[in-house]
Amino acid sequence: MKYSEYLQQNRGTFWSSPQAKYINSKRAGKSLAIELGIPVPRTFPMLPDNVMIKPDNGHSGKLCRSFLKAEDWICEERIVHDHEFRLFVFGRKVVMLQIDKSSEQPDGVKIIGQSYYKYPVWERLDIDSNLRKIPSLNIDVEPPICLPTMVDHSLRLAERFTLPLRVDWFVNPEGKPVFNEMCVTPGLVVAGRITEAGDTWLGSFLAV
């Protein structure tokens, strides 16, 4: 069975299960990481309801952020990073990594500029059809020294889930992994970018 087919058949059951709260709520996912002793960004006090944040200087249209309900937002430490590392866990195994190179627009808005994929042994994995169309997106980077710790933490988090899990990490300036969030419906698959061969290959790791 292909990975995309497996998700289609099983995600309805997943979203109605108790474990879904850790994906639906970033706050709950972060709490799970804290429970397991995994480093997370610091959280700052919540803003009151009905707050608008706007720049002191310049046009407000682009930068205004309206917060209607404080509980809908998380105010946390910004981890300065060059790449985000997304580990795909199937059962008790990390089968691949997606590495996103982050860049910022002049107004401070973060965008994902480039992505590429690796096997856990850090060899290139050809699985995203977009990279075939735009070879310039196929950048490279050395594996972080803390990769084994990322893998260990990801496996511990994945024990709580019945679906394959993607766990996203930052590496802070001290070279330590910091938890970002978790996902069970990765964009690579649901957006249809995954190659046919890649979809079949990931499906081979499923316990069906």
N, C-alpha and C positions, 0 to 999 in steps of 0.2 A: 504494500500500500504506500502511496506517496504521502509525504508529510502534509501537503496542503489538503489532501482528502481526509487524512486523520483529524486535522484541526476542524474541518467542516463537520465531521461526524460527531466530534466529542466536545466541542466548545460550549454547546448549549448546556450539557450536563455540568460542565465545569463552572459556568457562570451562575448556576443555581446552587452551588455547593459552598460550604463555609470558607474554603480556601480562597474563593474569589475575592474576598475583602482585601487581601494583601495586594491584589492587582488593581482593583477598582479604586482603592485609596492609597495614594503615595504615603500618607501619614501612617497608615496601618503597615504598609510594606517596610517603612523605616523602623517602626516599632519592632517588627519581627527581627530585623537586622540587629537592633540594639539588644533584644532578648538573647540573641546568639553571640553577643560580644563582638560584633562586627563594626568597625569604625564607620560613622556616618557624619555628614556635615552638621555643624552646630545649628540649632534652631533658635531663632530670636523671638521675643514676645510678639504676640499677635497684635495686629492693628485693630482698632475698633471698627464696627460696621460702618458702611456708607462713607468710605474714604476714597478720595481721588489723589493720586500722586502725579504731579506735573512739574516740568522744569522751571527753575527760576528765570532762566534766560531762553529766548528762542520760541519757536512755534510749538504749541502744545499738541496739535493734532496727531503728530506722529508718536509722541512719547507718553501721552496721558494713559494712565492705567486706573480704571475705576473698580473699586473693591466693594461690591454690594454686601456680601456676607463674609465676615472675617474667616469663618470656619472653612470656606471654600479655597483658601489660599494658605500656602506654607511660606514662611519667611525664614530663609536659612542662609548659612554661609556660602559664599561663592568660592568654589574650589578652582584656583587658577590652573589651567591644564591646556595641553596642546592636542591631546587625543582622548577620545572616550573608547573604552574597551568593552565590547559586548560579548559575553560568553554564552554559547548555546549548550545547555545541559540536557542530555537525554538519559534518563535513569540515573546511573551513578557515573556518568562519563561526560566530560566536556568534549564535544565532537568538533567544534569550530569556533573561531573568533571573528567578529566583525569589528574593524577598527575605523572609527570616524575621526577625521582631522577637523578640529573646530577652528572657526575663524569668526571675527567679529566685525560688524559694520561700524561705521564711525559713531553711530548713536548708541553703541554698546549692545545691540541685539545680536545674540549668538546665532550663527547659522552653521549647518553641517556642509562643509565645502567639498570634502572628498571622503570616499569610503573604500575599503578593500577588505579582503577576507583571507584567513589563514587556517591551516590545520593546526592542532595544538603543538606540533613539532616546529611550527613557524615556517612552514612552506606555503607558497601561494596556493589558494583555492579558487578555482574558476567556477563561480556559482551565481554571479549576479549578471544578468543579461545587459544591464546598463554599462558595465565596465567593458563589454565587448564593443559597444557603440562609441564609447568615449574613453579611449585608452589613457588619456591624460589623468583620469581619475584613479588609475592604478598606481598609487604612490606606495612608498614603503617606509618602514620604521623598524628600529631595533626592538626586540621584545623587552618589556619592562622587567627590571630585576625582581619586582614583587609579583610577577605572574604566578608562581606557584601558590602564593597566598591568595590571590584572586581565585584561582581554581578551587582551592580548599574551601574558601568561604562560599563560593557559588554552589558547590556540591552540598554543603550543609543547608543552604537555603532551599535547594531543590528537593530536599527530602520531604518538605511540607506540601509538595504539589504532585498531582496525578498527570498533568500535561507536561511536555517538555518546556523548559524554562529558559528565558534569556535574562541574564543578570548583567546590569550595566555598571561600569566602574570608572571613576576618575583616578588618576595618580597625582597626589599632591606634590608640592615643591620639595618635600622631604623624601619623595620616592615611595610613599606608602599608599596602598589602595584605599579608596573611600567609596562606599556604596552610594549609588545614585538611585536606581529604581529597578523594577522587574517587569517582565512582559511575557505573555503566553501566546500572543498573536503578532509576531514580528512583521514589520513592514515589508521586509524582503519577500515574504510569502504572500501576505494578504494583498499587497500591491501588485502581485504578479511579476515581480522582477526576477524571481528565482528561475534558473534554467531547468529544463526538463530533466536532465541528468542529475542536477543537484537536488531536485525535489525527490527523485527516486532514491538517491544516495542517503539523504536524511531519513527517508522512510524506512531504510534498512536498520535503523537504530531503534525503531519503535517496538515496544513489547505489546504486540497485538495478537 
